[in-house]
Amino acid sequence: MSGVKIAVIVEGDGETTAVPALIRRVGDLVGLSGRVHVDPVLRQPASKLVKPGELERHVELAARKLGTPGGILVLLDCEDHCPAELGPALLERVRAARPDFPSSVVLAHREYEVWFLASASSLRGRRGLPLDLEIPSSPEAIRGCKEWLTRQLPHGVRYKECDDQTALTSVFDLPLAIQNSPSFDKCWRDITRLLRDVSAMTHATEEE
């Protein structure tokens, strides 16, 4: 059976490799091990994507590069926006631009790294993090998750998105993050649904 193809639109340099790694991990856990292919990966600052026409332009570009069957995932940091308002508004725009593609919009609560905080105990000893690292209370209430990670590292060492984000994405405990982060719980559900929808489409296309 052919692979399940997903295009992604992200905003940060680190996320261009971290998000594909995350999608493939979810695929492994829902029975699609080795079948999930993430390409293209498009990057654009969220400040530009929210402007009229910009998100639509990137969705169209993703669809053309992806081909059918396939799905589109937009994953952004919500910063100080209300995810309950911004997420549905962006999803409506994505689906209006290309209604022929299964799609989803995921907003990390403030920033992607909050999911590492929500599963911090599973990152003990990784990338220089301490062996006694604990999950902070109310991870999603913390502002500056990158700074929080830096404070846990040895003196003079900083968390670096381009170096550390994909490495930590490859090992953080997904069920633990689901338990402690509502935004990751939604992320998990959205990616799972998207992968299954695209898998079903791919299978139907192969049978035609």
C-alpha positions in Angstrom: 0.0 0.0 0.0 1.2 3.5 -0.8 2.3 6.0 1.8 0.2 8.5 3.6 1.3 12.0 2.4 1.0 15.1 4.6 2.0 18.6 3.8 2.8 20.9 6.7 2.9 24.7 7.2 4.9 25.9 10.2 6.4 29.1 11.4 9.8 28.3 13.0 13.0 26.9 11.7 13.1 24.2 14.3 9.6 23.1 13.5 10.5 22.3 9.8 12.0 19.1 11.1 10.4 18.7 14.5 6.8 18.7 13.2 7.5 16.0 10.5 9.1 13.9 13.3 6.1 14.4 15.5 3.7 13.3 12.7 5.7 10.2 12.0 5.7 9.3 15.7 1.9 9.6 15.8 1.7 7.5 12.6 3.8 4.8 14.3 1.3 4.6 17.2 -1.8 4.5 15.0 -0.7 1.6 12.8 1.0 3.5 10.0 4.6 2.8 10.9 6.9 3.6 7.9 4.1 4.8 5.7 3.8 8.5 6.7 5.6 10.8 4.3 5.8 14.5 5.2 6.5 16.7 2.2 6.4 19.6 1.5 7.2 21.5 4.6 6.5 25.2 4.2 7.6 27.9 6.7 6.2 31.3 7.1 6.0 33.5 10.3 2.5 33.4 11.9 2.4 37.2 11.8 2.3 36.9 8.0 0.1 33.8 7.7 -2.8 35.4 9.6 -3.0 38.2 7.0 -5.7 37.9 4.4 -4.6 35.8 1.5 -1.3 34.7 2.9 -2.5 31.5 4.6 -4.6 30.7 1.5 -1.5 31.2 -0.8 0.5 28.7 1.3 -2.3 26.2 1.4 -2.6 26.3 -2.4 1.2 25.9 -2.7 1.2 23.0 -0.3 -1.7 21.3 -2.2 0.0 21.7 -5.6 3.3 20.2 -4.3 1.6 17.5 -2.3 -0.8 16.1 -5.0 -3.7 13.8 -4.2 -4.5 11.9 -2.1 -2.9 13.8 0.8 -3.6 16.0 3.8 -2.5 19.5 5.0 -1.5 20.3 8.6 -1.0 23.9 9.8 0.8 24.0 13.2 1.6 27.3 14.8 2.2 28.8 18.2 -0.8 30.7 19.4 1.3 33.1 21.6 -1.2 35.3 23.3 -4.1 34.6 21.0 -7.1 32.7 22.2 -6.8 29.3 20.5 -10.5 28.7 20.7 -11.0 31.7 18.5 -8.0 31.7 16.3 -7.9 28.0 15.5 -11.4 27.6 14.1 -10.9 30.8 12.1 -7.7 29.6 10.5 -9.2 26.2 9.8 -12.2 27.7 8.0 -9.7 29.6 5.8 -7.7 26.5 5.1 -10.7 24.5 4.1 -12.2 27.3 2.0 -8.9 27.5 0.1 -8.7 23.7 -0.7 -11.9 21.9 0.4 -10.7 18.9 -1.6 -7.9 18.1 0.9 -8.4 16.8 4.5 -6.8 19.5 6.7 -6.3 20.5 10.3 -5.0 23.5 12.2 -3.1 22.9 15.5 -2.1 25.7 17.8 0.5 25.0 20.5 -0.5 26.9 23.7 1.8 29.9 23.5 4.7 27.9 22.0 5.6 24.4 20.8 8.0 23.8 23.7 5.1 23.8 26.2 4.7 20.1 25.2 8.2 19.4 26.4 7.3 20.9 29.7 4.1 18.8 29.9 6.3 15.7 29.6 9.5 17.0 31.2 10.1 13.9 33.4 10.5 11.8 30.2 13.3 14.1 29.0 15.6 13.5 32.0 19.2 13.3 30.8 18.3 14.4 27.2 20.2 17.2 25.6 21.8 18.1 28.9 18.6 18.3 30.9 19.0 17.1 34.5 18.3 13.6 35.7 15.8 14.8 38.2 13.8 17.0 35.9 10.1 17.3 37.0 7.0 18.4 35.2 6.2 21.9 36.3 2.8 22.6 37.8 0.4 24.0 35.2 2.8 23.8 32.2 0.5 25.8 30.0 0.4 28.7 32.4 4.2 29.2 32.0 5.3 32.0 29.7 8.7 31.5 28.1 8.9 27.8 27.7 12.3 28.0 25.9 13.6 30.1 28.8 12.3 27.5 31.3 14.2 24.8 29.4 17.4 27.0 29.4 17.1 27.4 33.2 17.2 23.6 33.6 20.4 23.3 31.6 24.0 23.6 32.9 25.2 27.2 33.4 26.1 28.8 30.1 24.1 26.4 28.0 21.0 27.5 26.3 18.1 25.7 24.7 18.5 26.1 21.0 15.4 25.6 18.9 17.2 24.5 15.7 19.4 22.0 17.6 17.1 20.7 20.3 13.5 20.9 19.1 13.6 17.9 16.8 15.8 15.8 19.2 13.3 16.3 22.0 10.4 15.8 19.7 11.7 12.4 18.9 11.7 11.2 22.5 9.2 13.1 24.7 6.4 10.9 26.2 3.3 11.5 24.0 0.8 10.1 26.5 2.3 12.2 29.3 2.0 15.3 27.2 -1.6 14.4 26.3 -2.3 14.1 30.1 -0.8 17.5 31.0 -1.4 19.7 28.0 -4.9 20.3 26.6 -3.3 21.8 23.4 -1.2 18.6 22.9 -4.3 16.5 23.5 -5.9 18.3 20.6 -2.8 18.1 18.5 -2.7 14.3 19.0 -6.4 14.0 18.1 -6.1 16.2 15.1 -3.0 14.5 13.6 -4.5 11.0 14.3 -7.7 12.0 12.5 -5.9 13.6 9.6 -3.6 10.5 9.1 -6.6 8.1 9.2 -8.6 10.3 6.8 -5.7 10.4 4.3 -5.0 6.7 4.8 -8.7 5.9 3.9 -8.5 8.2 0.9 -5.3 6.6 -0.3 -6.8 3.1 0.1 -9.9 4.1 -1.8 -7.8 5.5 -4.6 -5.8 2.4 -4.9 -8.9 0.3 -5.2 -10.4 2.3 -8.1 
